[in-house]
Amino acid sequence: MDVDDAISRLGRYSKWQLLKYNLLSFGFNLSGSWQMVVIIFAGMEPSHHCKVPDNSTINETIPMETDDDGVSSLSKCSMYFNGTNETTSCSNGWEYSMEYGPTIITEWDLVCERNYYSELSQSVFSGGVMVGAVLFTWLADTFGRKPIHLFCQYVMVVLGVIIAFSPDITTFIVLRFFIGALREGSGLVAIVMCCELFPASQRSIAGTALQLHWSLCWMLLALVAYFVRTWRYLLLITGLSCSFTIFYIWFVDESIPWLVANGKLEKAERIIQSAAKFNKIQYPKYVFTKSDATYKEKNNENGIKKLICYSKNDSKTVDKSSVKSYTILDILKSKTLIFNTLIMCFLWFVNILVYYGLSLQTGYLAGNLYLNFFLSGLVEVPAYLAVTFSLNRYGRRWPVCIFHIMAGLFLIATILIPKKSASGTDLSALVTTFSMIGKFAITASFAAVVLFSPEIYPTNLRNFGFGMGSFVGRIAGIIAPFSAYMAKTVPWVPATVFGVLSIVVGLMTLLLPETLGRPLPQTIEEVETWTRTLSPEEVLRWKETQERQRNIHHVESFVANGDLAMELSTPLKT
C-alpha cells in the first residue's frame, strides 16, 4: 500500500494525527518563537543617563540634548567635566530607569559605545540558525526525524537554563549561537514531522496551522514577559518552556514516510496499527510490503530538505523515466531559471529582512511595549488566514505582489506622519497602527513566498531552489537585528528601506510565472514554456482539477466516518 494511502485511511484529520500534530507543533513553536524574540525584553534599553557623583545634582552634572523633533532630554552618554561646560564620557557608570526591570543592558552597561551588543547577540543567534538548518536537517534525513528533534529540544533546554546564569556578555552571545542552531534544527525537523502525519492533499492546511500556533505562542510570551521583568528569570522560563518534551520519547512516533523510505517496514507497520487502534478503526494486518521501498525514490521529493508542506500534486507518482536528472550547473544554462532564481532569492531576502526587522523593532514603537508585542503576534493570525483564502483563488503572483506593496506603503507612511497634528493631537498611536498593518502584510507575503518558491523549479532542482532562497533569507536574518540598532539612532531609515524594498520586490513578483493550476514541473523545458499568466486551457484544467479534489474529499469523509468499506473488505468500526 502506498504511504499516502495508508495515512489517508486513518482519516483526514483523525484523533491520532491531531494529537501527535499538536504535541509537535506546540513543543517546537513555544520554545522556537520564544528563543527567537526573547531578546526584545531581555535586551531592552531603558532610559538612562550618567551616574551623578555624590554631593552633585543632575542639573549641574548632566547636560541637556535636543533631538531632531526639538524634544530636550538628559544626555545619555556625556556629563560635565569638573563643574565646567566641557563634557566627558560617563566615568562613574549609568543610572537606569527600571520600567522593564533588570536587563542585559542595565547589568552589563551595554549603552553608548557598547550599545550594539544586544543586536549583535541576535545576529549571532541568526548565524546559529543558518548552521542548524544545514546540519540538523541532514542528520534527520540520515538518522531519523524523532531522535534529532528530541536531541535538539533536550540540549536546548540545558543551554536555555545555562544562559540565564551567564556571567558576561561574551558567554551570553556564544550560548545564543548554539541555541539558535538547536532551535532551527528542532523546528525544521518538527515541521516536516507534522506535515508527514497527513497525506499530501492535506499538508498545506497543516502548514498553515503550524504558523497559527507560532502566533499564539508569540502572544503568550508577551503575557509572561509582562509579569517576569528580570531578564535572568525570563530566560530561565524560556529555556524550560520546552522541558515537557522530555515525555515525547514515549508519546511521539517516528515519521512513517521516513521509516518506509529507509526500509524499516515493521516499525512503520506497528505505528500504523497503533494509530488505527487509537482511532478505533480496523486495518489490514499487513500494510507495507517490500515493494513499498519504491517510496524511497519519491521521498527524495518529500524529504526534509524541501522544508515545506506542498499543497498540490506532490503525492502523485511520477514515472522515473520522465524526470530528468539535473545539477546546479543546469540552472546557469537556463536564462529563465536564472531570472526566476534571482527574483525568488530577492523575495526571500526582503521578506525575512522586513519580517524580523519589524519584529525586533517592536520595543521602539510608541505605546506599551508588552501590548505592542502582543499585537505584533496577533496581526499574524488574520495574515495566515488571508493567505489561505487568497492563494487558491487568485494565484500566487498577485497576492504576493499586493501584500508587498501594502506593506511598503504603510511602512513608508509611518515616517511621513508627524508626531503631532496641527491641533496638537498626538499621532504616535497612528504610527504604531500603520506599523502593525505593515507587519500583517509582510507576514502574509512571507507565508505565500514559502509556498510559491519551490513551485517554479523542476523536480530534481526543487530542493536546491527552495534551499537557495532560504539561505539568502537567513543572510537577511543576520542583518535584520541591526535595523533595530538603526532605529535607535536614525529612526526613519529602517522604515524607508523596508518600505522601498517591499514595493520594488512586490512589482518584480509579477515577472514570475503563475503556478496555480499548473502541475509541478518535472523538467527545465516545462518551466521555460510557462507564460506569466495561465492560458484559457490551463484555467479550464485547473477548474476540473478543483472539482475532482472536491469529489475526492467528499469520498474521504465517508471513509473517515465509516460509511465505506476499506481496502481488503475490512470494515470500519463506527
SESE-418940 format. One record per residue (C-alpha): residue number from 1; residue in one letter; chain; x, y, z. Coordinates in nm, 3 decimals. Each point is the difference from the previous one (the first is absolute). Last residue first. Example, Ala and Ser with C-alpha at 12.3 -4.5 7.8 and 13.67 -1.06 7.14 Angstrom:
REM SESE-418940
> 2,S,A,1.367,-0.106,0.714
> 1,A,A,-0.137,-0.344,0.066
REM end
This chain:
REM SESE-418940
> 574,T,A,-1.840,0.313,1.397
> 573,K,A,0.254,-0.271,-0.065
> 572,L,A,0.133,-0.009,-0.354
> 571,P,A,-0.047,-0.308,-0.209
> 570,T,A,0.294,-0.190,-0.152
> 569,S,A,-0.096,-0.085,-0.356
> 568,L,A,0.364,-0.024,-0.103
> 567,E,A,0.007,0.383,-0.026
> 566,M,A,-0.248,0.183,0.214
> 565,A,A,-0.374,-0.022,-0.012
> 564,L,A,-0.194,0.322,-0.027
> 563,D,A,-0.218,0.181,0.255
> 562,G,A,0.256,-0.022,0.282
> 561,N,A,0.021,0.373,0.067
> 560,A,A,0.354,0.028,-0.138
> 559,V,A,-0.103,-0.186,-0.315
> 558,F,A,-0.300,0.227,-0.054
> 557,S,A,0.221,0.306,0.049
> 556,E,A,0.247,-0.142,-0.250
> 555,V,A,-0.276,-0.026,-0.261
> 554,H,A,-0.084,0.369,0.037
> 553,H,A,0.370,0.089,-0.004
> 552,I,A,0.036,-0.187,-0.329
> 551,N,A,-0.301,0.182,-0.148
> 550,R,A,0.143,0.338,0.102
> 549,Q,A,0.334,-0.101,-0.149
> 548,R,A,-0.166,-0.091,-0.330
> 547,E,A,-0.172,0.339,-0.015
> 546,Q,A,0.325,0.182,0.068
> 545,T,A,0.171,-0.201,-0.274
> 544,E,A,-0.272,0.096,-0.249
> 543,K,A,0.042,0.366,0.091
> 542,W,A,0.378,-0.028,-0.048
> 541,R,A,-0.044,-0.168,-0.338
> 540,L,A,-0.223,0.286,-0.116
> 539,V,A,0.247,0.264,0.119
> 538,E,A,0.280,-0.186,-0.178
> 537,E,A,-0.196,-0.001,-0.326
> 536,P,A,-0.073,0.373,0.032
> 535,S,A,0.376,0.063,0.040
> 534,L,A,0.131,0.075,0.347
> 533,T,A,0.209,0.313,0.054
> 532,R,A,0.376,0.053,0.003
> 531,T,A,0.049,-0.249,-0.283
> 530,W,A,0.152,-0.340,0.059
> 529,T,A,0.201,-0.155,-0.282
> 528,E,A,0.332,0.046,0.183
> 527,V,A,-0.134,-0.181,0.307
> 526,E,A,-0.093,-0.304,-0.208
> 525,E,A,0.343,-0.003,-0.165
> 524,I,A,0.167,0.000,0.341
> 523,T,A,-0.169,-0.332,0.070
> 522,Q,A,-0.245,-0.154,0.247
> 521,P,A,-0.226,0.298,0.060
> 520,L,A,-0.252,-0.007,0.289
> 519,P,A,-0.333,-0.012,-0.176
> 518,R,A,-0.150,0.338,-0.090
> 517,G,A,-0.323,0.130,0.150
> 516,L,A,0.172,0.262,0.213
> 515,T,A,0.358,0.042,-0.123
> 514,E,A,-0.002,0.352,-0.149
> 513,P,A,0.331,0.086,-0.163
> 512,L,A,0.226,0.264,0.155
> 511,L,A,0.021,0.357,-0.134
> 510,L,A,-0.295,0.101,0.220
> 509,T,A,0.221,-0.064,0.304
> 508,M,A,0.220,0.292,-0.108
> 507,L,A,-0.278,0.241,0.100
> 506,G,A,-0.003,-0.140,0.352
> 505,V,A,0.380,0.004,0.013
> 504,V,A,0.003,0.374,-0.067
> 503,I,A,-0.282,0.079,0.244
> 502,S,A,0.153,-0.202,0.282
> 501,L,A,0.350,0.140,-0.059
> 500,V,A,-0.131,0.358,0.017
> 499,G,A,-0.193,-0.060,0.321
> 498,F,A,0.272,-0.190,0.183
> 497,V,A,0.264,0.258,-0.088
> 496,T,A,-0.223,0.291,0.101
> 495,A,A,-0.118,-0.170,0.320
> 494,P,A,0.359,-0.082,0.098
> 493,V,A,0.133,0.354,-0.072
> 492,W,A,-0.262,0.214,0.178
> 491,P,A,0.118,-0.079,0.355
> 490,V,A,0.362,0.115,-0.041
> 489,T,A,0.173,-0.094,0.329
> 488,K,A,-0.224,-0.246,0.184
> 487,A,A,-0.165,-0.126,-0.320
> 486,M,A,0.349,-0.075,-0.135
> 485,Y,A,0.055,-0.250,0.281
> 484,A,A,-0.336,-0.159,-0.081
> 483,S,A,0.108,-0.018,-0.364
> 482,F,A,0.312,-0.168,0.137
> 481,P,A,-0.208,-0.302,0.094
> 480,A,A,-0.094,-0.055,-0.368
> 479,I,A,0.352,-0.065,-0.136
> 478,I,A,0.033,-0.357,0.127
> 477,G,A,-0.355,-0.080,-0.108
> 476,A,A,0.076,0.146,-0.343
> 475,I,A,0.273,-0.263,-0.034
> 474,R,A,-0.267,-0.249,0.103
> 473,G,A,-0.211,0.111,-0.294
> 472,V,A,0.284,-0.073,-0.242
> 471,F,A,0.015,-0.354,0.140
> 470,S,A,-0.379,-0.045,-0.023
> 469,G,A,-0.001,0.111,-0.362
> 468,M,A,0.281,-0.241,-0.083
> 467,G,A,-0.164,-0.283,0.193
> 466,F,A,-0.327,0.040,-0.187
> 465,G,A,0.175,-0.009,-0.334
> 464,F,A,0.228,-0.287,0.101
> 463,N,A,-0.290,-0.210,0.126
> 462,R,A,-0.189,0.063,-0.321
> 461,L,A,0.288,-0.074,-0.234
> 460,N,A,-0.079,-0.366,-0.065
> 459,T,A,-0.373,0.065,-0.036
> 458,P,A,0.003,0.308,-0.219
> 457,Y,A,-0.008,0.343,0.170
> 456,I,A,-0.274,0.266,0.010
> 455,E,A,-0.203,-0.176,0.271
> 454,P,A,0.281,0.006,0.255
> 453,S,A,-0.036,0.374,0.075
> 452,F,A,-0.376,0.048,-0.008
> 451,L,A,-0.075,-0.179,0.329
> 450,V,A,0.265,0.178,0.209
> 449,V,A,-0.077,0.318,-0.196
> 448,A,A,-0.363,-0.006,0.115
> 447,A,A,0.090,-0.022,0.369
> 446,F,A,0.242,0.291,-0.041
> 445,S,A,-0.261,0.206,-0.186
> 444,A,A,-0.252,-0.047,0.281
> 443,T,A,0.253,0.090,0.268
> 442,I,A,0.107,0.304,-0.205
> 441,A,A,-0.361,0.120,-0.014
> 440,F,A,-0.079,-0.044,0.369
> 439,K,A,0.329,0.162,0.104
> 438,G,A,-0.079,0.301,-0.221
> 437,I,A,-0.342,0.022,0.162
> 436,M,A,0.178,-0.004,0.337
> 435,S,A,0.226,0.286,-0.110
> 434,F,A,-0.303,0.198,-0.113
> 433,T,A,-0.158,-0.046,0.343
> 432,T,A,0.320,0.106,0.179
> 431,V,A,0.016,0.317,-0.209
> 430,L,A,-0.366,0.070,0.075
> 429,A,A,0.067,-0.040,0.373
> 428,S,A,0.280,0.257,-0.030
> 427,L,A,-0.241,0.259,-0.136
> 426,D,A,-0.025,0.219,0.314
> 425,T,A,-0.249,0.280,-0.066
> 424,G,A,0.158,0.348,0.007
> 423,S,A,-0.248,0.168,-0.233
> 422,A,A,0.246,-0.010,-0.289
> 421,S,A,0.041,-0.373,0.061
> 420,K,A,0.271,-0.147,0.218
> 419,K,A,0.273,-0.257,-0.054
> 418,P,A,-0.006,0.074,-0.370
> 417,I,A,-0.103,-0.279,-0.242
> 416,L,A,0.245,-0.034,-0.289
> 415,I,A,0.221,-0.258,0.171
> 414,T,A,-0.287,-0.242,0.068
> 413,A,A,-0.134,0.052,-0.353
> 412,I,A,0.308,-0.173,-0.141
> 411,L,A,-0.094,-0.309,0.201
> 410,F,A,-0.362,0.017,-0.116
> 409,L,A,0.097,0.026,-0.366
> 408,G,A,0.259,-0.277,0.013
> 407,A,A,-0.222,-0.251,0.178
> 406,M,A,-0.285,0.056,-0.247
> 405,I,A,0.242,-0.029,-0.290
> 404,H,A,0.125,-0.331,0.136
> 403,F,A,-0.348,-0.139,0.067
> 402,I,A,-0.115,0.103,-0.349
> 401,C,A,0.292,-0.166,-0.178
> 400,V,A,-0.025,-0.326,0.196
> 399,P,A,-0.378,-0.007,-0.059
> 398,W,A,0.053,0.074,-0.371
> 397,R,A,0.268,-0.258,-0.070
> 396,R,A,-0.131,-0.305,0.186
> 395,G,A,-0.345,-0.070,-0.140
> 394,Y,A,-0.324,0.185,0.064
> 393,R,A,-0.217,-0.268,0.151
> 392,N,A,0.236,-0.259,0.149
> 391,L,A,0.241,0.267,0.120
> 390,S,A,-0.264,0.234,0.141
> 389,F,A,-0.176,-0.188,0.278
> 388,T,A,0.300,-0.174,0.155
> 387,V,A,0.200,0.321,-0.027
> 386,A,A,-0.273,0.202,0.171
> 385,L,A,-0.018,-0.256,0.280
> 384,Y,A,0.375,0.028,0.053
> 383,A,A,-0.023,0.379,0.017
> 382,P,A,-0.310,-0.013,0.224
> 381,V,A,0.214,-0.182,0.262
> 380,E,A,0.317,0.204,-0.055
> 379,V,A,-0.167,0.315,0.132
> 378,L,A,-0.013,-0.159,0.347
> 377,G,A,0.375,-0.048,0.025
> 376,S,A,0.079,0.368,-0.047
> 375,L,A,-0.301,0.081,0.217
> 374,F,A,0.159,-0.186,0.292
> 373,F,A,0.331,0.179,-0.056
> 372,N,A,-0.177,0.335,-0.009
> 371,L,A,-0.183,-0.082,0.323
> 370,Y,A,0.324,-0.097,0.171
> 369,L,A,0.192,0.308,-0.114
> 368,N,A,-0.278,0.246,0.092
> 367,G,A,-0.030,0.291,-0.238
> 366,A,A,0.218,0.145,-0.271
> 365,L,A,0.202,-0.252,-0.195
> 364,Y,A,0.365,-0.057,0.090
> 363,G,A,-0.053,-0.332,0.179
> 362,T,A,-0.168,-0.152,-0.305
> 361,Q,A,0.318,0.053,-0.200
> 360,L,A,0.097,-0.368,0.023
> 359,S,A,-0.320,-0.113,-0.171
> 358,L,A,0.025,0.267,-0.269
> 357,G,A,0.354,-0.108,-0.088
> 356,Y,A,-0.094,-0.367,0.015
> 355,Y,A,-0.276,0.043,-0.258
> 354,V,A,0.180,0.265,-0.207
> 353,L,A,0.328,-0.188,-0.041
> 352,I,A,-0.173,-0.337,-0.033
> 351,N,A,-0.231,0.122,-0.273
> 350,V,A,0.262,0.207,-0.181
> 349,F,A,0.255,-0.282,-0.024
> 348,W,A,-0.254,-0.266,-0.096
> 347,L,A,-0.144,0.216,-0.277
> 346,F,A,0.350,0.086,-0.125
> 345,C,A,0.078,-0.372,-0.015
> 344,M,A,-0.321,-0.051,-0.200
> 343,I,A,0.090,0.278,-0.243
> 342,L,A,0.350,-0.137,-0.057
> 341,T,A,-0.128,-0.356,-0.034
> 340,N,A,-0.266,0.092,-0.258
> 339,F,A,0.255,0.180,-0.219
> 338,I,A,0.255,-0.280,0.026
> 337,L,A,-0.274,-0.255,-0.068
> 336,T,A,-0.115,0.182,-0.313
> 335,K,A,0.352,0.062,-0.125
> 334,S,A,0.066,-0.373,0.016
> 333,K,A,0.359,-0.120,-0.018
> 332,L,A,0.082,0.130,0.348
> 331,I,A,-0.280,-0.212,0.144
> 330,D,A,0.159,-0.306,-0.160
> 329,L,A,0.313,0.063,0.207
> 328,I,A,-0.194,-0.093,0.315
> 327,T,A,-0.031,-0.351,-0.135
> 326,Y,A,-0.290,-0.164,-0.175
> 325,S,A,-0.142,-0.350,-0.043
> 324,K,A,-0.306,-0.010,-0.220
> 323,V,A,-0.334,-0.126,0.126
> 322,S,A,-0.209,-0.175,-0.266
> 321,S,A,0.182,-0.332,0.038
> 320,K,A,-0.076,-0.005,0.371
> 319,D,A,-0.371,0.000,-0.068
> 318,V,A,-0.151,0.232,0.257
> 317,T,A,-0.231,-0.114,0.277
> 316,K,A,-0.226,0.287,0.104
> 315,S,A,0.033,0.091,0.362
> 314,D,A,0.159,0.332,-0.078
> 313,N,A,-0.296,0.108,-0.209
> 312,K,A,-0.082,0.309,0.202
> 311,S,A,0.041,0.158,0.339
> 310,Y,A,0.363,-0.068,0.074
> 309,C,A,0.094,0.000,0.366
> 308,I,A,0.342,0.163,0.040
> 307,L,A,0.360,-0.076,0.093
> 306,K,A,0.098,-0.138,-0.342
> 305,K,A,0.299,-0.165,0.164
> 304,I,A,-0.225,-0.191,0.236
> 303,G,A,-0.095,-0.252,-0.262
> 302,N,A,-0.304,0.011,-0.229
> 301,E,A,0.172,0.011,-0.337
> 300,N,A,0.277,-0.243,0.089
> 299,N,A,-0.280,-0.191,0.167
> 298,K,A,-0.124,-0.097,-0.344
> 297,E,A,0.300,-0.221,-0.054
> 296,K,A,-0.033,-0.143,0.350
> 295,Y,A,-0.362,-0.081,-0.075
> 294,T,A,0.132,-0.275,-0.222
> 293,A,A,0.068,-0.181,0.328
> 292,D,A,-0.373,-0.059,-0.005
> 291,S,A,0.068,-0.313,-0.202
> 290,K,A,0.137,-0.158,0.318
> 289,T,A,-0.350,0.000,0.142
> 288,F,A,-0.197,0.246,0.212
> 287,V,A,-0.348,-0.029,0.145
> 286,Y,A,-0.013,-0.353,0.138
> 285,K,A,-0.276,-0.060,0.251
> 284,P,A,-0.253,0.210,-0.191
> 283,Y,A,-0.157,0.261,0.231
> 282,Q,A,-0.291,0.017,0.240
> 281,I,A,-0.096,0.337,0.143
> 280,K,A,-0.009,0.121,0.358
> 279,N,A,0.215,0.311,-0.068
> 278,F,A,0.252,-0.118,0.262
> 277,K,A,-0.008,-0.350,-0.151
> 276,A,A,0.064,0.143,-0.346
> 275,A,A,0.289,0.204,0.135
> 274,S,A,0.152,-0.306,0.166
> 273,Q,A,-0.036,-0.195,-0.324
> 272,I,A,0.171,0.277,-0.195
> 271,I,A,0.280,0.026,0.257
> 270,R,A,0.058,-0.375,-0.001
> 269,E,A,0.011,-0.011,-0.381
> 268,A,A,0.255,0.283,-0.015
> 267,K,A,0.216,-0.201,0.241
> 266,E,A,-0.031,-0.309,-0.216
> 265,L,A,0.071,0.196,-0.319
> 264,K,A,0.335,0.146,0.098
> 263,G,A,0.118,0.012,-0.363
> 262,N,A,0.133,0.356,0.009
> 261,A,A,-0.280,0.154,-0.204
> 260,V,A,-0.252,-0.192,0.209
> 259,L,A,0.139,0.137,0.325
> 258,W,A,0.026,0.354,-0.138
> 257,P,A,-0.359,-0.009,-0.126
> 256,I,A,-0.120,-0.122,0.343
> 255,S,A,0.177,0.278,0.190
> 254,E,A,0.116,-0.127,0.341
> 253,D,A,-0.259,0.007,0.273
> 252,V,A,-0.061,0.255,0.275
> 251,F,A,-0.143,-0.108,0.337
> 250,W,A,0.280,-0.204,0.158
> 249,I,A,0.310,0.207,-0.087
> 248,Y,A,-0.235,0.296,0.006
> 247,F,A,0.003,-0.003,0.380
> 246,I,A,0.315,0.215,0.011
> 245,T,A,-0.202,0.243,-0.212
> 244,F,A,-0.128,0.151,0.326
> 243,S,A,0.330,0.188,0.022
> 242,C,A,-0.106,0.220,-0.292
> 241,S,A,-0.062,0.315,0.203
> 240,L,A,0.299,-0.071,0.226
> 239,G,A,0.232,0.222,-0.201
> 238,T,A,-0.258,0.275,-0.028
> 237,I,A,-0.069,-0.017,0.374
> 236,L,A,0.373,0.034,0.071
> 235,L,A,0.025,0.280,-0.255
> 234,L,A,-0.276,0.190,0.181
> 233,Y,A,0.157,-0.064,0.340
> 232,R,A,0.335,0.136,-0.119
> 231,W,A,-0.162,0.297,-0.173
> 230,T,A,-0.195,0.118,0.302
> 229,R,A,-0.336,0.139,-0.098
> 228,V,A,-0.215,-0.312,0.032
> 227,F,A,-0.364,0.115,0.007
> 226,Y,A,-0.006,0.181,-0.335
> 225,A,A,0.250,-0.247,-0.146
> 224,V,A,-0.241,-0.290,0.057
> 223,L,A,-0.292,0.184,-0.162
> 222,A,A,0.205,0.108,-0.301
> 221,L,A,0.134,-0.355,-0.030
> 220,L,A,-0.358,-0.128,-0.039
> 219,M,A,-0.046,0.220,-0.306
> 218,W,A,0.295,-0.165,-0.174
> 217,C,A,-0.131,-0.345,0.096
> 216,L,A,-0.330,0.082,-0.171
> 215,S,A,0.181,0.132,-0.307
> 214,W,A,0.209,-0.317,-0.037
> 213,H,A,-0.314,-0.211,0.040
> 212,L,A,-0.149,0.187,-0.295
> 211,Q,A,0.311,-0.078,-0.203
> 210,L,A,-0.036,-0.370,0.070
> 209,A,A,-0.366,0.023,-0.103
> 208,T,A,0.108,0.127,-0.342
> 207,G,A,0.233,-0.296,-0.052
> 206,A,A,-0.270,-0.251,0.092
> 205,I,A,-0.236,0.169,-0.245
> 204,S,A,0.264,-0.034,-0.273
> 203,R,A,0.059,-0.362,0.096
> 202,Q,A,-0.352,-0.128,-0.064
> 201,S,A,0.041,-0.125,-0.358
> 200,A,A,0.342,-0.144,0.078
> 199,P,A,-0.131,-0.253,0.251
> 198,F,A,0.039,0.102,0.364
> 197,L,A,0.242,-0.084,0.281
> 196,E,A,0.283,0.091,-0.237
> 195,C,A,-0.089,0.368,0.042
> 194,C,A,0.059,-0.010,0.374
> 193,M,A,0.326,-0.191,-0.034
> 192,V,A,0.116,0.250,-0.263
> 191,I,A,-0.072,0.293,0.230
> 190,A,A,0.160,-0.181,0.294
> 189,V,A,0.326,-0.047,-0.192
> 188,L,A,0.009,0.367,-0.096
> 187,G,A,-0.074,0.117,0.353
> 186,S,A,0.240,-0.221,0.193
> 185,G,A,0.289,0.078,-0.232
> 184,E,A,-0.083,0.369,0.001
> 183,R,A,-0.014,0.019,0.380
> 182,L,A,0.317,-0.206,0.032
> 181,A,A,0.196,0.238,-0.224
> 180,G,A,-0.142,0.309,0.172
> 179,I,A,0.074,-0.146,0.344
> 178,F,A,0.359,-0.058,-0.110
> 177,F,A,0.045,0.360,-0.112
> 176,R,A,-0.180,0.142,0.305
> 175,L,A,0.246,-0.189,0.223
> 174,V,A,0.292,0.184,-0.160
> 173,I,A,-0.178,0.336,0.042
> 172,F,A,-0.072,-0.052,0.370
> 171,T,A,0.352,-0.117,0.073
> 170,T,A,0.134,0.318,-0.159
> 169,I,A,-0.256,0.219,0.182
> 168,D,A,0.115,-0.108,0.344
> 167,P,A,-0.073,-0.238,0.289
> 166,S,A,-0.277,-0.188,-0.182
> 165,F,A,-0.236,-0.162,0.253
> 164,A,A,-0.312,0.013,-0.218
> 163,I,A,0.213,-0.140,-0.282
> 162,I,A,0.037,-0.328,0.192
> 161,V,A,-0.376,-0.062,0.013
> 160,G,A,-0.050,0.047,-0.373
> 159,L,A,0.313,-0.207,-0.061
> 158,V,A,-0.156,-0.297,0.179
> 157,V,A,-0.344,0.047,-0.157
> 156,M,A,0.159,0.038,-0.345
> 155,V,A,0.186,-0.327,0.057
> 154,Y,A,-0.333,-0.176,0.056
> 153,Q,A,-0.180,0.157,-0.297
> 152,C,A,0.285,-0.055,-0.245
> 151,F,A,0.041,-0.365,0.105
> 150,L,A,-0.377,-0.049,-0.019
> 149,H,A,-0.014,0.121,-0.359
> 148,I,A,0.307,-0.202,-0.099
> 147,P,A,-0.134,-0.320,0.155
> 146,K,A,-0.350,0.044,-0.152
> 145,R,A,0.087,0.088,-0.359
> 144,G,A,0.228,-0.290,-0.086
> 143,F,A,0.371,-0.070,-0.030
> 142,T,A,0.081,0.118,-0.353
> 141,D,A,-0.280,0.239,-0.091
> 140,A,A,0.007,0.135,0.354
> 139,L,A,0.378,0.047,-0.010
> 138,W,A,-0.027,0.196,-0.325
> 137,T,A,-0.272,0.221,0.150
> 136,F,A,0.215,0.045,0.309
> 135,L,A,0.309,0.136,-0.170
> 134,V,A,-0.132,0.234,-0.270
> 133,A,A,-0.279,0.171,0.194
> 132,G,A,0.209,-0.002,0.317
> 131,V,A,0.279,0.200,-0.164
> 130,M,A,-0.239,0.268,-0.126
> 129,V,A,-0.179,0.020,0.335
> 128,G,A,0.335,0.039,0.173
> 127,G,A,0.068,0.303,-0.217
> 126,S,A,-0.342,0.131,0.100
> 125,F,A,0.104,-0.026,0.368
> 124,V,A,0.320,0.186,-0.088
> 123,S,A,-0.216,0.275,-0.148
> 122,Q,A,-0.209,0.002,0.318
> 121,S,A,0.308,0.033,0.220
> 120,L,A,0.124,0.284,-0.219
> 119,E,A,-0.329,0.185,0.048
> 118,S,A,0.047,-0.011,0.379
> 117,Y,A,0.368,0.086,-0.033
> 116,Y,A,-0.053,0.317,-0.204
> 115,N,A,-0.023,0.246,0.290
> 114,R,A,0.361,-0.042,0.111
> 113,E,A,0.119,0.351,-0.104
> 112,C,A,-0.310,0.147,0.169
> 111,V,A,-0.179,-0.280,0.184
> 110,L,A,0.062,-0.365,0.090
> 109,D,A,0.058,0.068,0.370
> 108,W,A,0.028,-0.371,0.092
> 107,E,A,-0.295,-0.024,0.240
> 106,T,A,-0.206,0.284,-0.146
> 105,I,A,0.025,-0.117,-0.359
> 104,I,A,-0.035,-0.369,0.086
> 103,T,A,-0.334,0.098,0.151
> 102,P,A,-0.113,0.079,0.356
> 101,G,A,-0.364,0.115,0.009
> 100,Y,A,-0.176,0.142,-0.303
> 99,E,A,-0.111,0.320,0.177
> 98,M,A,0.337,0.008,0.176
> 97,S,A,0.128,0.347,-0.086
> 96,Y,A,0.373,-0.024,-0.022
> 95,E,A,0.292,0.181,0.162
> 94,W,A,0.332,-0.031,-0.173
> 93,G,A,0.367,-0.058,0.075
> 92,N,A,0.235,0.229,0.189
> 91,S,A,0.213,0.124,-0.289
> 90,C,A,-0.280,0.084,-0.241
> 89,S,A,0.172,0.160,-0.296
> 88,T,A,0.120,0.360,0.015
> 87,T,A,-0.154,0.343,-0.038
> 86,E,A,0.145,0.349,0.027
> 85,N,A,-0.232,0.258,0.152
> 84,T,A,0.195,-0.017,0.325
> 83,G,A,-0.094,-0.159,0.334
> 82,N,A,0.283,-0.252,-0.010
> 81,F,A,-0.096,-0.138,-0.343
> 80,Y,A,-0.368,0.017,-0.087
> 79,M,A,-0.160,-0.330,-0.096
> 78,S,A,-0.037,-0.211,-0.314
> 77,C,A,-0.165,-0.318,-0.126
> 76,K,A,-0.374,0.016,0.053
> 75,S,A,-0.042,0.379,-0.002
> 74,L,A,-0.310,0.110,0.188
> 73,S,A,-0.295,0.088,-0.220
> 72,S,A,-0.120,0.273,-0.234
> 71,V,A,-0.255,-0.059,-0.277
> 70,G,A,0.056,0.208,-0.313
> 69,D,A,-0.106,-0.275,-0.238
> 68,D,A,0.357,-0.063,-0.115
> 67,D,A,0.113,-0.056,0.361
> 66,T,A,0.107,0.260,0.255
> 65,E,A,0.262,-0.078,0.265
> 64,M,A,0.019,0.116,0.361
> 63,P,A,0.325,-0.020,0.193
> 62,I,A,0.039,-0.223,0.310
> 61,T,A,0.202,0.116,0.304
> 60,E,A,-0.138,0.336,0.119
> 59,N,A,-0.361,-0.087,-0.075
> 58,I,A,0.032,-0.357,0.128
> 57,T,A,0.124,0.108,0.340
> 56,S,A,0.333,-0.056,0.171
> 55,N,A,0.105,-0.098,0.355
> 54,D,A,0.069,-0.357,-0.114
> 53,P,A,0.070,-0.040,-0.369
> 52,V,A,-0.293,-0.022,-0.247
> 51,K,A,-0.007,-0.319,-0.204
> 50,C,A,-0.011,0.082,-0.368
> 49,H,A,-0.345,-0.025,-0.156
> 48,H,A,-0.256,-0.270,-0.070
> 47,S,A,-0.336,-0.080,-0.157
> 46,P,A,-0.040,-0.373,-0.049
> 45,E,A,0.172,-0.218,-0.262
> 44,M,A,-0.184,-0.330,-0.049
> 43,G,A,0.233,-0.297,-0.027
> 42,A,A,-0.193,-0.256,0.205
> 41,F,A,-0.332,0.127,-0.132
> 40,I,A,0.069,0.013,-0.374
> 39,I,A,0.261,-0.275,0.054
> 38,V,A,-0.291,-0.241,0.059
> 37,V,A,-0.065,0.017,-0.375
> 36,M,A,0.154,-0.315,-0.147
> 35,Q,A,0.010,-0.208,0.317
> 34,W,A,-0.370,0.059,0.060
> 33,S,A,-0.106,-0.093,-0.353
> 32,G,A,0.195,-0.324,-0.001
> 31,S,A,-0.074,-0.110,0.357
> 30,L,A,-0.375,0.028,-0.035
> 29,N,A,-0.006,-0.086,-0.369
> 28,F,A,0.207,-0.316,0.050
> 27,G,A,-0.217,-0.173,0.258
> 26,F,A,-0.321,0.168,-0.113
> 25,S,A,0.027,-0.154,-0.345
> 24,L,A,0.135,-0.339,0.102
> 23,L,A,-0.268,-0.069,0.261
> 22,N,A,-0.266,0.155,-0.222
> 21,Y,A,0.085,-0.224,-0.294
> 20,K,A,0.023,-0.316,0.208
> 19,L,A,-0.348,0.058,0.143
> 18,L,A,-0.145,0.116,-0.332
> 17,Q,A,0.126,-0.307,-0.184
> 16,W,A,-0.127,-0.245,0.260
> 15,K,A,-0.341,0.166,0.022
> 14,S,A,-0.041,-0.010,-0.377
> 13,Y,A,0.029,0.290,-0.239
> 12,R,A,-0.062,-0.150,-0.344
> 11,G,A,-0.050,-0.349,0.137
> 10,L,A,0.231,-0.291,0.078
> 9,R,A,-0.056,-0.113,-0.356
> 8,S,A,0.190,0.304,-0.127
> 7,I,A,0.318,-0.112,0.181
> 6,A,A,0.005,-0.335,-0.179
> 5,D,A,-0.089,0.160,-0.332
> 4,D,A,0.281,0.255,0.036
> 3,V,A,0.241,-0.283,0.082
> 2,D,A,-0.104,-0.202,-0.305
> 1,M,A,-0.128,-0.349,0.084
REM end
